[in-house]
Amino acid sequence: MPRLNKVIEVMEQGKVAFVPLGTAGSIGEAQWFADSPYDGVIYDMEHNPYNPETLRLTLQFMLSRRQIAERGIAPAVAPMVRIPVNGRENNNWIIKQVLDIGVFGILLPMINTPDDALSALMAARYIQAQGAPDRLPVGRRGHSPNIAVRYWGVSQPEYFAKADVWPLDPAGEILLMMQCETQESVKNLRDILRAMPKPGLILISEGDLSVSLGYGGDPHAEVDAAVQEAAQICREFGVPYGSPQVSMANIEQRIADGFSMLNLPMRDMALYRRAMELAGRA
């Protein structure tokens, strides 16, 4: 059976995934994303209101009967979400809620320490079967998958087999993306990657890094150096890494630097076509 999460599918093939950020709550935007050429979309509920019902409605309007008839149940564009809580806050209930709604991935802000990363990972996992090779770290997610089962279009046993984090579980369809966006996070990144087995993706966020370094969001050579340091650490550990700050000015360099996921601006089709060309996906 083909993958349900296209972003994971693209990265497994060694290609660059293109995933813009969107705003939950707009029916028209949800329908546009569902028919767009992107691999996934991340609905930003960190800097927008956190409303689970709005997110659920948005995901429903990404469904297309024709698309399902032609492609099967796997969504053409994988819906994911950025949650509002920072890693140090450890509000695991929000991770549980968005997974129960049916998202295929979670972007986690401000992951600064190994404890931040492990807490998020454990919150996103069910307890695995006895003897499973990927049983550790032990999951903490509670059991109430009815909405997600229906949205994914699978049976409950199939959901339990697939609703785990990739690549820790090679068959998992849930992508955990952890934001490296402070001086502390860059400093601790090696320890984070040693502690957290096979993270899905590290999103290196230069905007917040600029603020953390005292540059108030403005680009600076020191900010770029921090981005490159984090990228190099990810390469050392064989971990995919991405960037949310992408434009015509840096797209060629981002792809040359080995970024596995790029957050392109919504509806910038000129940048999308250029990115696809540079990534060898045109």
C-alpha positions as CSV (number, residue, x, y, z in Angstrom):
1,M,0.0,0.0,0.0
2,P,1.4,3.4,-0.9
3,R,2.3,5.9,1.8
4,L,-0.5,8.2,3.3
5,N,2.0,11.0,4.1
6,K,3.4,12.4,0.9
7,V,6.0,14.5,2.7
8,I,7.5,11.3,4.2
9,E,7.3,9.6,0.8
10,V,9.3,12.4,-0.9
11,M,12.0,12.5,1.8
12,E,12.3,8.7,1.7
13,Q,13.1,9.0,-2.0
14,G,15.9,11.4,-1.1
15,K,14.1,14.4,-2.7
16,V,13.3,17.8,-1.3
17,A,9.7,18.3,0.0
18,F,7.9,21.6,-0.5
19,V,5.5,22.5,2.3
20,P,4.0,26.0,2.8
21,L,2.4,27.3,6.0
22,G,-1.3,28.0,6.0
23,T,-4.0,29.4,8.2
24,A,-6.7,27.1,9.6
25,G,-10.3,28.3,9.3
26,S,-10.5,29.3,5.6
27,I,-12.6,26.9,3.5
28,G,-11.3,28.4,0.3
29,E,-7.7,28.1,1.4
30,A,-8.2,24.5,2.5
31,Q,-9.7,23.6,-0.9
32,W,-6.9,25.5,-2.7
33,F,-4.2,23.6,-0.8
34,A,-5.9,20.3,-1.5
35,D,-5.6,20.9,-5.2
36,S,-2.2,22.5,-5.1
37,P,1.0,20.9,-6.3
38,Y,2.7,21.0,-2.8
39,D,3.6,17.9,-0.9
40,G,2.0,19.0,2.3
41,V,0.8,22.1,4.3
42,I,1.5,23.1,7.9
43,Y,-1.4,25.0,9.5
44,D,0.1,27.5,11.8
45,M,-1.6,27.5,15.2
46,E,1.4,28.9,17.0
47,H,1.0,32.5,15.9
48,N,-2.7,32.1,15.1
49,P,-5.5,31.0,17.5
50,Y,-5.5,27.4,18.7
51,N,-8.9,26.1,17.9
52,P,-9.3,22.3,17.4
53,E,-12.7,22.6,15.8
54,T,-11.4,25.0,13.2
55,L,-8.5,22.6,12.4
56,R,-11.0,19.7,12.1
57,L,-13.2,21.7,9.7
58,T,-10.2,22.7,7.6
59,L,-9.0,19.1,7.3
60,Q,-12.5,18.1,6.1
61,F,-12.5,20.7,3.3
62,M,-9.1,19.3,2.1
63,L,-11.0,16.1,1.2
64,S,-11.9,15.6,-2.5
65,R,-14.1,12.8,-3.7
66,R,-12.6,12.9,-7.1
67,Q,-9.1,12.8,-5.7
68,I,-9.9,9.8,-3.5
69,A,-11.5,8.0,-6.5
70,E,-8.4,8.6,-8.6
71,R,-5.6,8.3,-6.0
72,G,-7.1,6.2,-3.2
73,I,-7.2,7.4,0.4
74,A,-3.8,9.0,0.6
75,P,-4.2,12.8,0.5
76,A,-2.4,14.5,-2.4
77,V,-1.3,17.2,0.1
78,A,-0.5,16.0,3.6
79,P,-2.2,18.2,6.3
80,M,0.0,19.0,9.3
81,V,0.0,21.6,12.1
82,R,2.3,23.8,14.1
83,I,1.1,23.8,17.7
84,P,1.3,26.8,20.0
85,V,3.3,25.5,22.9
86,N,7.0,25.8,23.2
87,G,9.0,22.6,23.9
88,R,9.8,23.5,27.5
89,E,6.1,23.8,28.3
90,N,5.5,20.1,27.8
91,N,1.8,20.5,27.2
92,N,1.4,17.0,25.8
93,W,-2.4,17.2,25.7
94,I,-2.2,19.5,22.6
95,I,-0.1,16.9,20.7
96,K,-2.8,14.3,21.6
97,Q,-5.6,16.5,20.4
98,V,-4.2,17.4,17.0
99,L,-3.3,13.8,16.4
100,D,-6.8,12.6,17.3
101,I,-8.2,15.1,14.8
102,G,-6.2,13.3,12.1
103,V,-3.1,15.4,11.2
104,F,-0.2,13.6,9.6
105,G,2.6,15.7,11.2
106,I,3.3,18.2,14.0
107,L,5.7,21.1,13.9
108,L,7.0,21.7,17.5
109,P,8.3,25.2,18.4
110,M,11.3,26.0,20.6
111,I,12.8,22.5,21.1
112,N,15.8,23.6,23.1
113,T,16.9,20.5,25.1
114,P,16.9,16.7,24.9
115,D,14.1,16.7,27.5
116,D,12.0,18.9,25.3
117,A,12.4,16.6,22.3
118,L,11.9,13.3,24.2
119,S,8.7,14.6,25.9
120,A,7.2,15.6,22.5
121,L,8.2,12.3,20.9
122,M,6.7,10.2,23.7
123,A,3.4,12.3,23.6
124,A,3.0,11.5,19.9
125,R,3.3,7.7,20.3
126,Y,1.1,5.0,21.5
127,I,2.6,2.3,23.7
128,Q,4.0,-0.2,21.2
129,A,3.5,-4.0,21.3
130,Q,5.6,-6.0,23.6
131,G,8.9,-7.0,21.9
132,A,8.5,-4.4,19.1
133,P,12.0,-3.3,18.0
134,D,11.0,0.4,18.2
135,R,9.2,0.1,21.6
136,L,11.4,2.8,23.2
137,P,10.9,5.6,24.0
138,V,7.6,4.4,25.5
139,G,4.6,6.3,24.2
140,R,2.2,8.3,26.3
141,R,-0.6,9.0,23.8
142,G,-4.0,8.1,25.1
143,H,-6.5,5.9,23.2
144,S,-9.3,7.7,21.3
145,P,-8.6,7.4,17.6
146,N,-12.1,7.4,16.2
147,I,-12.0,10.8,14.4
148,A,-8.5,10.1,13.1
149,V,-9.4,6.6,11.9
150,R,-12.3,8.0,9.9
151,Y,-10.2,10.9,8.5
152,W,-7.4,8.6,7.4
153,G,-9.9,6.1,5.9
154,V,-8.4,3.0,7.6
155,S,-9.5,0.5,10.1
156,Q,-8.5,0.9,13.8
157,P,-5.9,-1.9,13.6
158,E,-4.5,-0.3,10.4
159,Y,-4.4,3.1,12.2
160,F,-2.5,1.7,15.1
161,A,0.0,0.1,12.7
162,K,0.5,3.4,10.8
163,A,0.0,6.1,13.5
164,D,3.6,6.2,14.7
165,V,6.4,8.5,14.1
166,W,8.7,8.1,11.1
167,P,11.5,7.1,10.8
168,L,11.7,5.6,14.3
169,D,8.9,3.4,13.0
170,P,9.7,2.8,9.3
171,A,6.0,2.2,8.6
172,G,5.0,5.3,10.6
173,E,3.0,8.0,8.8
174,I,3.4,10.8,11.4
175,L,6.2,13.3,10.8
176,L,7.5,15.2,13.9
177,M,9.3,18.4,13.0
178,M,11.3,20.0,15.7
179,Q,12.2,23.7,15.5
180,C,15.8,24.6,16.2
181,E,15.4,28.4,16.6
182,T,17.5,29.6,19.6
183,Q,21.1,29.8,20.6
184,E,20.3,27.2,23.2
185,S,18.9,24.8,20.6
186,V,21.9,25.1,18.4
187,K,24.2,24.6,21.3
188,N,22.3,21.5,22.5
189,L,21.5,20.1,19.1
190,R,24.1,17.3,19.2
191,D,22.8,16.2,22.6
192,I,19.2,16.4,21.3
193,L,20.1,14.1,18.4
194,R,21.9,11.7,20.6
195,A,19.0,11.5,23.0
196,M,16.2,11.3,20.5
197,P,16.3,8.2,18.2
198,K,15.7,9.0,14.5
199,P,13.9,12.4,14.6
200,G,11.7,13.1,11.6
201,L,13.1,16.5,10.8
202,I,14.8,19.5,12.4
203,L,13.4,22.8,11.1
204,I,16.2,25.4,11.4
205,S,14.3,28.7,11.8
206,E,16.6,31.7,11.1
207,G,13.9,34.3,12.0
208,D,13.8,33.3,15.7
209,L,17.5,32.6,15.6
210,S,18.1,36.2,14.6
211,V,16.0,37.3,17.6
212,S,17.8,34.9,19.9
213,L,21.2,36.3,18.7
214,G,20.1,39.8,19.3
215,Y,19.4,41.0,15.8
216,G,15.7,41.5,16.1
217,G,14.8,39.4,13.1
218,D,17.2,41.0,10.7
219,P,19.6,38.9,8.6
220,H,23.2,38.9,9.8
221,A,26.3,36.8,9.1
222,E,26.2,35.4,12.6
223,V,22.6,34.2,12.0
224,D,23.6,32.4,8.8
225,A,26.6,30.9,10.6
226,A,24.2,29.5,13.2
227,V,21.9,28.0,10.5
228,Q,24.9,26.4,8.8
229,E,26.2,25.0,12.1
230,A,22.8,23.4,12.8
231,A,22.6,22.0,9.3
232,Q,26.1,20.5,9.6
233,I,25.2,18.8,12.9
234,C,22.1,17.3,11.2
235,R,24.3,16.0,8.4
236,E,26.7,14.4,11.0
237,F,23.7,12.5,12.4
238,G,22.0,11.7,9.1
239,V,18.9,13.6,10.2
240,P,16.7,15.5,7.6
241,Y,16.6,19.3,8.1
242,G,14.4,22.0,6.7
243,S,14.1,25.8,6.4
244,P,11.0,28.1,6.8
245,Q,12.8,31.1,5.3
246,V,12.9,30.5,1.6
247,S,12.9,33.0,-1.3
248,M,14.2,33.4,-4.8
249,A,17.4,34.9,-3.2
250,N,18.3,31.8,-1.3
251,I,16.5,28.8,-2.9
252,E,19.5,27.6,-4.9
253,Q,21.7,27.7,-1.8
254,R,19.2,26.0,0.4
255,I,18.9,23.1,-2.0
256,A,22.7,23.0,-2.5
257,D,23.1,22.8,1.3
258,G,21.0,19.6,1.5
259,F,17.8,20.9,3.1
260,S,15.1,18.2,2.9
261,M,12.1,20.3,3.4
262,L,11.5,23.9,2.4
263,N,8.5,26.1,3.5
264,L,7.7,28.0,0.3
265,P,5.3,31.0,0.5
266,M,1.7,30.1,-0.3
267,R,0.7,30.7,-4.0
268,D,4.2,31.7,-5.1
269,M,4.1,29.4,-8.1
270,A,7.2,31.1,-9.7
271,L,9.3,30.1,-6.7
272,Y,7.7,26.7,-6.6
273,R,8.6,26.0,-10.2
274,R,12.1,27.2,-9.7
275,A,12.5,25.0,-6.6
276,M,11.2,22.0,-8.4
277,E,13.7,22.6,-11.2
278,L,16.6,23.0,-8.8
279,A,15.6,19.9,-6.8
280,G,15.4,17.8,-10.0
281,R,11.7,17.2,-9.5
282,A,10.4,19.2,-12.5
